Amino acid sequence: MTTTYFSFKGVIYQQNFGAAMGSPVFPLLANLFMEWLEKQAIATAPVECKPKFWKRYVDDVLELIKKGQVRNLTDHKTTLTPLILLATSSSPMKKRKTSRSHS
């Protein structure tokens, strides 16, 4: 979208890209974009960083990928959306010991 205008301290600006936060159409556009990104990222991801698991809630994504592939997958998604900054946070999965009680 390139026709979004807003004012700040009495000056009117034209937004170069995207929709205004708080706009009634913004949630719909954001959801459509995230759905597109999800489909493209999974379909075109290089095999070494292709997610084994992907779940999205609004604009948060939970992915399960091979160890050491966070940067590669983030770089891949960035090539799909160069105007949008993608943030990452990773947590290594820890194996839990299970104990069985015998009665």
C-alpha positions in Angstrom: 0.0 0.0 0.0 1.4 3.4 -0.9 -1.6 5.7 -0.2 -1.4 5.9 3.6 -1.2 9.4 5.0 -0.7 10.4 8.6 0.0 13.6 10.5 2.6 14.2 13.2 3.0 17.5 15.0 0.9 19.2 12.4 2.8 17.9 9.4 1.1 15.5 7.0 3.3 12.6 5.8 2.8 9.9 3.1 3.8 6.4 4.3 6.0 4.7 1.6 5.1 1.1 2.4 2.5 -0.7 4.4 -0.7 0.1 6.2 -1.2 2.4 9.2 -1.3 0.7 12.6 -4.8 1.1 14.0 -6.4 1.2 10.6 -9.5 -1.0 10.5 -8.1 -2.8 7.4 -4.7 -3.5 9.0 -5.5 -6.8 10.8 -6.9 -8.2 7.5 -3.9 -7.1 5.5 -1.4 -8.4 8.1 -3.1 -11.8 8.2 -3.1 -12.1 4.4 0.6 -11.1 4.3 1.5 -13.6 7.0 -0.4 -16.3 5.3 1.5 -15.5 2.0 4.8 -15.4 3.8 4.1 -18.7 5.6 3.3 -20.5 2.3 6.2 -19.0 0.4 8.8 -19.6 3.2 7.9 -23.3 3.6 7.5 -24.0 -0.1 10.8 -22.4 -1.1 13.0 -23.1 1.9 16.3 -24.8 1.2 16.2 -28.4 2.3 18.8 -27.9 5.0 16.7 -25.3 6.8 13.2 -26.3 5.9 11.0 -26.3 9.0 9.8 -29.6 10.4 7.1 -27.8 12.3 5.5 -24.4 11.8 2.7 -22.9 13.8 1.6 -19.2 13.6 -0.6 -17.1 15.9 -1.2 -13.7 14.4 2.4 -12.5 13.6 4.3 -14.9 15.9 5.7 -18.1 14.4 6.9 -21.2 16.2 9.3 -23.2 14.0 11.2 -26.4 14.6 14.3 -26.6 12.4 17.6 -28.4 12.3 20.2 -27.3 14.8 22.3 -24.4 13.5 19.9 -23.4 10.8 18.2 -20.4 12.4 20.3 -17.8 10.5 19.8 -19.7 7.2 16.1 -19.8 7.6 15.9 -16.2 8.7 18.0 -15.1 5.7 15.7 -17.1 3.4 12.6 -15.4 4.8 14.3 -12.0 4.5 14.8 -12.6 0.7 11.1 -13.0 0.5 10.4 -9.8 2.5 13.3 -7.4 2.1 11.3 -4.4 3.3 10.3 -6.0 6.6 12.7 -6.7 9.5 12.2 -10.2 10.8 13.2 -10.8 14.4 14.3 -14.2 15.7 14.6 -15.8 19.0 15.8 -19.3 19.5 15.7 -21.7 22.3 17.4 -25.1 22.1 15.1 -27.9 22.9 16.2 -29.9 25.9 15.5 -33.6 26.2 13.5 -34.2 29.3 14.2 -37.3 31.4 11.2 -39.2 32.1 10.8 -41.2 35.2 8.4 -43.9 35.7 7.2 -44.7 39.1 6.6 -48.4 39.8 3.9 -49.1 42.3 
